[in-house]
Amino acid sequence: MRITVLGSGAWGTSLACLLHQARHAITLWGHDPAQMDNIRRTGRNEPFLPGIAVPKEFTLTHDSAAAVARAELIVAALPSQVFRKVTACLRDFAGIVVSVTKGIEHDSGLSMCGILAETAPRARPVALSGPTFALEVARGIPTACVAASRNEAVARETQELFHRPMFRVYRSQDIEGVELGGALKNVIAIAAGVSDGLGFGDNSKAALVTRAIVEMRRLGVACGAQAETFAGLSGIGDLTVTCFSKLSRNRGFGERLGRGEKPADISASMVQVAEGVPTARSARALARKHGVETPIIDEVHAMLYEEKNARQALQDLLTRELKAEG
Amino acid sequence: MRITVLGSGAWGTSLACLLHQARHAITLWGHDPAQMDNIRRTGRNEPFLPGIAVPKEFTLTHDSAAAVARAELIVAALPSQVFRKVTACLRDFAGIVVSVTKGIEHDSGLSMCGILAETAPRARPVALSGPTFALEVARGIPTACVAASRNEAVARETQELFHRPMFRVYRSQDIEGVELGGALKNVIAIAAGVSDGLGFGDNSKAALVTRAIVEMRRLGVACGAQAETFAGLSGIGDLTVTCFSKLSRNRGFGERLGRGEKPADISASMVQVAEGVPTARSARALARKHGVETPIIDEVHAMLYEEKNARQALQDLLTRELKAEG
């Protein structure tokens, strides 16, 4: 199959390598010609995917129209902020588009597959999500994730396409729940990182994660998702790993915030986007729209956009009134 | 209030210090006279709680009858294997007994509060559980846990007794669920440690944790617990921290198992018990009794008691057939 991966960051490149192993013909698109040249010249995609060989057989391009012209399937691995702009090239595309981007568009409140319904109206969107650090997948470390589509046949086709002994793909029809879980956990991970940065412990983070899953589920259900999805790989699975792993960019962002750095300075110094930063804004707007209480998201928003002191924010979160659990 | 803590390990000592801060009169009992002498002499309880001062005001004893004679409330912080034997001294005790032990008695399938119903028939048992590393609590790091009793007034009394700004106690009436969550997560943590020891990654562990919570809930519900409890602090909260933290003894046990050490050698070298080891046996027996499928618990049992190769066990867990999630 001819597959085009839109997005040459860590996750796009890692999935392109995975699909190449199953003998698909891969086109990898990135917006930056210098980066594409660099991959071509070195056979690697540093600093995004350190130490991983990128197959010579890839077609590398920075021309999105050319990249998708002959494609039979698209993988969209783009920062959420440019997702709408880049996927405009899919206006006439009628195949499966697998979104692996985790975010919520601020002005519309749409998920990435929601955006696809507008930018690629003939396509069949699938969300692929779960606890999937790109570098671990590239190294062949056992990983499991979920392919979600309202259309079960489409979910099954995607599942079979991506499935490997070390990359297990489950199916879901709750695309809203799968996409929201992935987006919201990045916001929570910033709070978990702040907890680390302030010198709090694993006990504190466990309490935060436990409350976060309730908050994510509550907002998700208000948006039409199924509650059970938040107990799955794209919910609790992705949330826990993002909050506890050293590899998480969003947790790392929060850790620096907790140590007193300014949000703008942290963003400026990062190679890749911490999706939780824009998502905190759009998640808060979504919660307000649906009238849902989201204390953790609100505190992350306050730290990022209202200059709230990190210690005060975490203290406010961890010292709410005594009550029965749940 | 006169409070006696039975058990002078890390958690018993840490809780004794916490209750002492609220000006209660503490008696700390340990079975080993040499250890009690050591605390008396050094003002510390090394190696259990490194660097933490034990108040001089504690009454230290290794005589359990004397320890409980004038007590108004008991905290039982004992290894599960000696819980029945030690709590025999509570035969006539009619107050609240707070069990903080996480385990399941093998022959009876009873939880610790189930044992108390037999050894201390006049007492009012409470289970206190959650993501609570003893050393973090002793250091004043923000922590949250649950006090569970079928009797809500008893749960509330316990909550008020233990609650501090940095130690938040929630209430539950699902004592079965709270106790089972705490016991079972130690078994899962061994599997998570094996994954680490084999050099697998955070993706792998997130997948394991996600499936574990389903397995724990399934067994819990079969035993009469409420499904929601497993989504709380004593379920998912305690499970995640135990699987991801460097501080967990059970995860550490599994890590060494994954590196090829023998179970007996690991146990022999540890200062404190890894409760997941005996619990793997009793949890498996409980699952069989109730006809519940528990693939993770079964594989841990096979590694510990049937000499199954660790890599094979994890591989068998991570490569089950393709299916929809849930």
Chai-1 contact restraints between the chains, C-beta under 6 A:
chainA,res_idxA,chainB,res_idxB,connection_type,confidence,min_distance_angstrom,max_distance_angstrom,comment,restraint_id
A,P131,B,N203,contact,1.0,0.0,6.0,A-B,restraint_1
A,P131,B,A206,contact,1.0,0.0,6.0,A-B,restraint_2
A,T132,B,N203,contact,1.0,0.0,6.0,A-B,restraint_3
A,F133,B,N203,contact,1.0,0.0,6.0,A-B,restraint_4
A,E136,B,G201,contact,1.0,0.0,6.0,A-B,restraint_5
A,E136,B,N203,contact,1.0,0.0,6.0,A-B,restraint_6
A,I141,B,F200,contact,1.0,0.0,6.0,A-B,restraint_7
A,I141,B,G201,contact,1.0,0.0,6.0,A-B,restraint_8
A,I141,B,N203,contact,1.0,0.0,6.0,A-B,restraint_9
A,P142,B,F200,contact,1.0,0.0,6.0,A-B,restraint_10
A,P142,B,S204,contact,1.0,0.0,6.0,A-B,restraint_11
A,P142,B,L318,contact,1.0,0.0,6.0,A-B,restraint_12
A,T143,B,N203,contact,1.0,0.0,6.0,A-B,restraint_13
A,A144,B,A207,contact,1.0,0.0,6.0,A-B,restraint_14
A,V146,B,E325,contact,1.0,0.0,6.0,A-B,restraint_15
A,Y170,B,E325,contact,1.0,0.0,6.0,A-B,restraint_16
A,R171,B,A324,contact,1.0,0.0,6.0,A-B,restraint_17
A,S172,B,E325,contact,1.0,0.0,6.0,A-B,restraint_18
A,F200,B,I141,contact,1.0,0.0,6.0,A-B,restraint_19
A,F200,B,P142,contact,1.0,0.0,6.0,A-B,restraint_20
A,G201,B,E136,contact,1.0,0.0,6.0,A-B,restraint_21
A,G201,B,I141,contact,1.0,0.0,6.0,A-B,restraint_22
A,D202,B,V241,contact,1.0,0.0,6.0,A-B,restraint_23
A,D202,B,S245,contact,1.0,0.0,6.0,A-B,restraint_24
A,N203,B,P131,contact,1.0,0.0,6.0,A-B,restraint_25
A,N203,B,T132,contact,1.0,0.0,6.0,A-B,restraint_26
A,N203,B,F133,contact,1.0,0.0,6.0,A-B,restraint_27
A,N203,B,E136,contact,1.0,0.0,6.0,A-B,restraint_28
A,N203,B,I141,contact,1.0,0.0,6.0,A-B,restraint_29
A,N203,B,T143,contact,1.0,0.0,6.0,A-B,restraint_30
A,S204,B,P142,contact,1.0,0.0,6.0,A-B,restraint_31
A,A206,B,P131,contact,1.0,0.0,6.0,A-B,restraint_32
A,A206,B,G237,contact,1.0,0.0,6.0,A-B,restraint_33
A,A206,B,T240,contact,1.0,0.0,6.0,A-B,restraint_34
A,A206,B,V241,contact,1.0,0.0,6.0,A-B,restraint_35
A,A207,B,A144,contact,1.0,0.0,6.0,A-B,restraint_36
A,V209,B,T240,contact,1.0,0.0,6.0,A-B,restraint_37
A,T210,B,L233,contact,1.0,0.0,6.0,A-B,restraint_38
A,T210,B,I236,contact,1.0,0.0,6.0,A-B,restraint_39
A,T210,B,G237,contact,1.0,0.0,6.0,A-B,restraint_40
A,G232,B,E325,contact,1.0,0.0,6.0,A-B,restraint_41
A,L233,B,T210,contact,1.0,0.0,6.0,A-B,restraint_42
A,I236,B,T210,contact,1.0,0.0,6.0,A-B,restraint_43
A,G237,B,A206,contact,1.0,0.0,6.0,A-B,restraint_44
A,G237,B,T210,contact,1.0,0.0,6.0,A-B,restraint_45
A,T240,B,A206,contact,1.0,0.0,6.0,A-B,restraint_46
A,T240,B,V209,contact,1.0,0.0,6.0,A-B,restraint_47
A,T240,B,T240,contact,1.0,0.0,6.0,A-B,restraint_48
A,V241,B,D202,contact,1.0,0.0,6.0,A-B,restraint_49
A,V241,B,A206,contact,1.0,0.0,6.0,A-B,restraint_50
A,F244,B,F244,contact,1.0,0.0,6.0,A-B,restraint_51
A,S245,B,D202,contact,1.0,0.0,6.0,A-B,restraint_52
A,L318,B,P142,contact,1.0,0.0,6.0,A-B,restraint_53
A,A324,B,R171,contact,1.0,0.0,6.0,A-B,restraint_54
A,E325,B,V146,contact,1.0,0.0,6.0,A-B,restraint_55
A,E325,B,Y170,contact,1.0,0.0,6.0,A-B,restraint_56
A,E325,B,S172,contact,1.0,0.0,6.0,A-B,restraint_57
A,E325,B,G232,contact,1.0,0.0,6.0,A-B,restraint_58
